[in-house]
Amino acid sequence: MKRIGIIGVGEIGRAIVMGLRHGGGTSPEVFLSPRGARTAAELSERYEGVQVCADNQEVVDRSELVVIAVRRQDRHEALAGLKVDDDKIVIHVMAGVATDDLRQTLATGAPVVRAIPLPAIRERRSVTVTHPSHPEVNSLFEELGGALPVADEAAFNVFSALTGTLTAHYTYLATLTSWAAGQGIASDDADRYVRSLFQGVGRALSDETRSLHQLAADHETPGGNNERIRTTWFDPANAEALKKALDGLLDDLK
């Protein structure tokens, strides 16, 4: 695509722009809505070919592909009266908003594709789930780290629920750091060590020849420290509680 518009320039909008400009080379023109004005202005000043438009309609009119990245609860206000011609392509990243719902809001016959881009696309290091599969959309996200088209919205919602675990992971790490500080370790030292520990684990995830269960086993000695924490803290009841929380989130996303 030669012209991409983004309505709602928050964390994901910023990540898309940065990903498109990552590594240099030929990049599409990007048109940003004034929604998220500070971030939009920052990006337009930083990158050539990135412009802030007067309003959302101008973003649509100047773009071939439009990314809608506003908060779910703000969508009706942000999109009210917007005219989207049928020759456009629309990507929306609003969790819990069905394709038919958005199509009705926009009153358009344009292709509408749901996507779950994550902040790591800024470095082209994250796979983006999409539905339905669309060649132009898949091509965009392949450039940003990889595309994973799924068969239906039911499957899409499962992947959407999985993204709801990210901040729980960060809070888990923060809890480890807090515990170490409570044992007399300097907070900065505990923070530095926990980050280093799990960055190493994260790099191991790139080895797709080993299943996640195998990776866990490879990091564990029978009767050792890792096995002890896994079996005493992350026990079957704990695992079941996590699955129940995900079930509840999935119900809300349907």
C-alpha positions as CSV (number, residue, x, y, z in Angstrom):
1,M,0.0,0.0,0.0
2,K,1.3,3.5,-0.9
3,R,-1.0,5.5,1.5
4,I,-2.0,4.3,5.0
5,G,-4.2,6.2,7.4
6,I,-4.5,5.8,11.1
7,I,-7.4,7.0,13.2
8,G,-6.6,7.0,16.9
9,V,-2.8,7.5,17.4
10,G,-2.1,5.8,20.7
11,E,0.4,3.1,21.5
12,I,-0.6,0.8,18.6
13,G,-0.8,3.6,16.1
14,R,2.7,4.8,17.1
15,A,4.0,1.2,16.9
16,I,2.6,0.8,13.3
17,V,4.3,4.0,12.2
18,M,7.6,3.1,13.8
19,G,7.4,-0.4,12.4
20,L,6.8,0.9,8.9
21,R,9.8,3.2,9.2
22,H,12.0,0.6,11.0
23,G,15.2,-0.2,9.0
24,G,14.6,2.5,6.5
25,G,13.8,1.7,2.9
26,T,10.8,2.7,0.9
27,S,7.7,3.2,3.1
28,P,4.2,4.2,2.4
29,E,2.9,7.7,3.2
30,V,1.1,7.7,6.5
31,F,-1.8,10.0,7.4
32,L,-2.6,10.4,11.1
33,S,-5.8,11.7,12.7
34,P,-5.6,14.6,15.1
35,R,-6.9,12.2,17.8
36,G,-3.9,11.6,20.0
37,A,-2.5,15.0,18.9
38,R,0.7,14.9,20.9
39,T,1.8,11.5,19.6
40,A,0.7,12.4,16.0
41,A,2.7,15.6,16.1
42,E,5.7,13.8,17.4
43,L,5.6,11.1,14.7
44,S,5.1,13.7,11.9
45,E,8.1,15.6,13.1
46,R,10.3,12.5,13.5
47,Y,9.5,10.7,10.2
48,E,9.4,11.9,6.6
49,G,6.2,11.1,4.8
50,V,4.0,11.1,8.0
51,Q,1.4,13.8,8.1
52,V,-1.3,14.9,10.6
53,C,-4.7,15.5,9.0
54,A,-7.3,18.1,10.0
55,D,-9.9,15.4,10.8
56,N,-10.7,11.7,10.5
57,Q,-12.5,12.2,7.1
58,E,-9.3,13.6,5.6
59,V,-7.4,10.6,6.9
60,V,-9.9,8.3,5.1
61,D,-10.0,10.4,1.9
62,R,-6.2,10.4,1.5
63,S,-5.6,6.8,2.3
64,E,-6.0,3.4,0.5
65,L,-5.9,1.5,3.8
66,V,-7.3,2.8,7.0
67,V,-6.4,1.5,10.5
68,I,-9.0,2.3,13.2
69,A,-7.3,2.2,16.5
70,V,-9.6,4.2,18.8
71,R,-10.8,2.8,22.2
72,R,-13.8,0.6,21.9
73,Q,-15.9,2.9,24.1
74,D,-15.0,5.9,21.9
75,R,-15.7,4.4,18.5
76,H,-19.2,5.9,18.0
77,E,-18.0,9.4,18.7
78,A,-14.8,9.1,16.7
79,L,-16.5,7.5,13.6
80,A,-19.8,9.3,13.6
81,G,-20.6,10.6,10.1
82,L,-17.4,9.1,8.6
83,K,-17.8,8.3,4.9
84,V,-15.7,5.3,3.8
85,D,-15.8,4.4,0.1
86,D,-16.1,0.8,-0.9
87,D,-12.6,0.9,-2.6
88,K,-10.9,1.4,0.7
89,I,-9.6,-1.3,3.0
90,V,-10.4,-1.0,6.7
91,I,-8.4,-2.6,9.5
92,H,-9.7,-2.3,13.0
93,V,-7.9,-3.2,16.2
94,M,-10.7,-2.7,18.8
95,A,-11.0,-5.7,21.0
96,G,-14.6,-7.0,21.4
97,V,-16.0,-5.1,18.4
98,A,-17.3,-7.5,15.7
99,T,-16.8,-6.8,12.0
100,D,-20.5,-6.5,11.4
101,D,-20.8,-4.0,14.2
102,L,-18.1,-1.8,12.7
103,R,-19.5,-2.2,9.2
104,Q,-22.9,-1.0,10.4
105,T,-21.3,2.0,12.1
106,L,-19.4,3.0,9.0
107,A,-22.2,2.0,6.6
108,T,-19.6,0.8,4.1
109,G,-19.1,-2.1,1.7
110,A,-15.3,-1.8,2.0
111,P,-13.4,-4.9,3.2
112,V,-13.2,-4.8,7.0
113,V,-10.4,-6.9,8.7
114,R,-9.9,-7.3,12.4
115,A,-6.3,-7.4,13.7
116,I,-4.4,-7.8,16.9
117,P,-1.1,-5.8,16.5
118,L,1.1,-5.7,19.5
119,P,3.6,-2.9,20.5
120,A,6.5,-5.1,19.4
121,I,5.6,-4.5,15.7
122,R,7.5,-1.2,16.1
123,E,10.6,-3.4,15.8
124,R,9.0,-5.9,13.4
125,R,9.1,-8.6,16.1
126,S,5.5,-9.6,16.6
127,V,3.0,-11.8,14.7
128,T,-0.3,-10.1,14.1
129,V,-3.5,-12.2,14.1
130,T,-6.0,-11.2,11.4
131,H,-9.6,-12.1,10.3
132,P,-10.7,-12.5,7.6
133,S,-7.6,-13.2,5.5
134,H,-6.9,-10.3,3.1
135,P,-3.8,-10.2,0.8
136,E,-3.1,-6.5,1.3
137,V,-3.6,-6.7,5.1
138,N,-1.5,-9.8,5.4
139,S,1.3,-8.2,3.4
140,L,1.3,-5.2,5.7
141,F,1.6,-7.3,8.8
142,E,4.2,-9.7,7.2
143,E,6.3,-6.6,6.9
144,L,5.8,-5.7,10.5
145,G,6.8,-9.1,11.9
146,G,4.4,-11.7,10.5
147,A,0.7,-12.3,9.8
148,L,-1.5,-15.1,11.3
149,P,-4.9,-15.2,9.5
150,V,-7.5,-17.2,11.3
151,A,-10.6,-18.9,10.0
152,D,-13.4,-17.1,11.9
153,E,-14.2,-14.6,14.6
154,A,-14.5,-17.3,17.3
155,A,-10.8,-18.2,16.8
156,F,-9.9,-14.5,16.6
157,N,-11.5,-13.9,20.0
158,V,-9.5,-16.7,21.6
159,F,-6.3,-15.0,20.4
160,S,-7.6,-11.7,21.6
161,A,-8.2,-13.2,25.1
162,L,-4.6,-14.4,25.1
163,T,-3.4,-10.8,24.7
164,G,-5.1,-10.0,28.0
165,T,-2.4,-11.8,29.9
166,L,0.4,-9.4,29.0
167,T,0.2,-7.1,32.0
168,A,-0.3,-10.1,34.3
169,H,3.1,-11.2,33.1
170,Y,4.7,-7.9,33.8
171,T,3.1,-7.8,37.3
172,Y,4.4,-11.3,38.0
173,L,8.0,-10.0,37.3
174,A,7.3,-6.9,39.4
175,T,6.2,-9.2,42.2
176,L,9.5,-11.1,42.0
177,T,11.4,-7.9,42.2
178,S,9.3,-6.7,45.2
179,W,9.9,-10.0,47.0
180,A,13.7,-9.8,46.5
181,A,13.7,-6.2,47.8
182,G,11.8,-7.4,50.8
183,Q,14.6,-9.8,51.5
184,G,17.1,-6.9,51.6
185,I,18.2,-6.8,48.0
186,A,18.6,-3.3,46.5
187,S,15.5,-2.6,44.3
188,D,17.7,-1.6,41.3
189,D,19.7,-4.8,41.6
190,A,16.6,-6.9,41.9
191,D,15.0,-5.2,38.9
192,R,18.1,-5.5,36.8
193,Y,18.5,-9.2,37.6
194,V,14.8,-10.1,37.0
195,R,14.8,-8.3,33.6
196,S,18.0,-10.2,32.6
197,L,16.6,-13.5,33.7
198,F,13.4,-13.3,31.7
199,Q,15.0,-11.7,28.7
200,G,17.0,-14.8,28.4
201,V,13.9,-16.9,28.7
202,G,12.2,-14.8,26.0
203,R,15.1,-15.4,23.6
204,A,14.6,-19.2,24.1
205,L,11.1,-18.8,22.7
206,S,12.5,-18.2,19.3
207,D,13.5,-21.9,19.1
208,E,10.3,-23.3,17.6
209,T,11.7,-26.8,17.4
210,R,10.9,-27.2,21.0
211,S,7.4,-27.1,22.5
212,L,6.6,-24.8,25.4
213,H,6.4,-27.9,27.7
214,Q,9.8,-29.0,26.4
215,L,11.3,-25.6,27.0
216,A,9.9,-25.7,30.6
217,A,11.4,-29.2,31.1
218,D,14.8,-28.1,29.7
219,H,15.0,-25.3,32.3
220,E,14.1,-27.6,35.1
221,T,16.1,-30.1,37.2
222,P,14.1,-32.9,38.9
223,G,13.7,-32.0,42.5
224,G,15.3,-28.6,41.8
225,N,14.3,-25.0,42.5
226,N,12.2,-24.5,39.4
227,E,10.2,-27.7,39.9
228,R,9.5,-26.7,43.5
229,I,8.0,-23.3,42.6
230,R,6.1,-24.7,39.6
231,T,4.5,-27.5,41.7
232,T,3.9,-25.5,44.9
233,W,2.8,-22.2,43.4
234,F,1.7,-22.8,39.8
235,D,-0.3,-25.9,40.8
236,P,-3.4,-27.4,39.1
237,A,-5.7,-25.1,41.1
238,N,-3.7,-22.0,40.0
239,A,-3.7,-23.1,36.4
240,E,-7.4,-23.7,36.6
241,A,-8.0,-20.3,38.0
242,L,-6.1,-18.8,35.1
243,K,-8.2,-20.7,32.6
244,K,-11.4,-19.6,34.3
245,A,-10.3,-16.0,34.1
246,L,-9.6,-16.5,30.4
247,D,-13.0,-18.1,29.9
248,G,-14.7,-15.1,31.4
249,L,-12.8,-12.7,29.2
250,L,-13.6,-14.7,26.1
251,D,-17.3,-14.6,27.0
252,D,-17.1,-10.8,27.1
253,L,-15.3,-10.6,23.8
254,K,-17.8,-12.7,21.9
